[in-house]
């Protein structure tokens, strides 16, 4: 089980750190889906970019599952009986360097799935077998009280948007650009946040 030291990261090294993760571990299986981890995240970014989303949304989609790589709890498998909280692990790594919107989309992409399952029954019917399995570990559809709390997020629409791009990134027949294509965009978002121009 891999543990990664994050204390030496800086705004100047975080993008290379993420790129190295994609390079070393991107070929790992993605939760029983017909794509690898890297393919899944790159496909999500591809769909976000194709929809002319702002850079922050594209980057949030690209990095939403980074916690599967960085989590000290390891990656999800179909044999799991406990949730490994990859969303929180990823958010903690990104939080010092990325704007709130990106971090929130990473931290709450699992909650967004639970929210959609509770509020849009047709959404649940579209989930893959692996996604249903992870949903059960993650608490299932939200309760009415949880839905009320989740709807208080000011960036609710963006959280839902990233969740839909996440769900789209599971196509075995889709070729995307590599992480290196997105690296300058990721650095732009980091630099804008460092300069105080991103929220």
Secondary structure, 3 states (H helix, E strand, C coil): CCCCCCCCCCCCCHHHHHHHHHHHHCCCECCCCCCEHHHHHHHHHHHHHHCCCCHHHHHHHHHCCCHHHHCCCCCCCCCCCCCCCHHHHHHHHHCCCCCHHHHHHHHCHHHHHHHHHHHCHHHHHCCCHHHHHHHHHCCCCCCHHHHHHHCCCCCHHHHHHHHHHHHHCCCCCCCCCCHHHHHHHHHHHHHHHHCCCCC
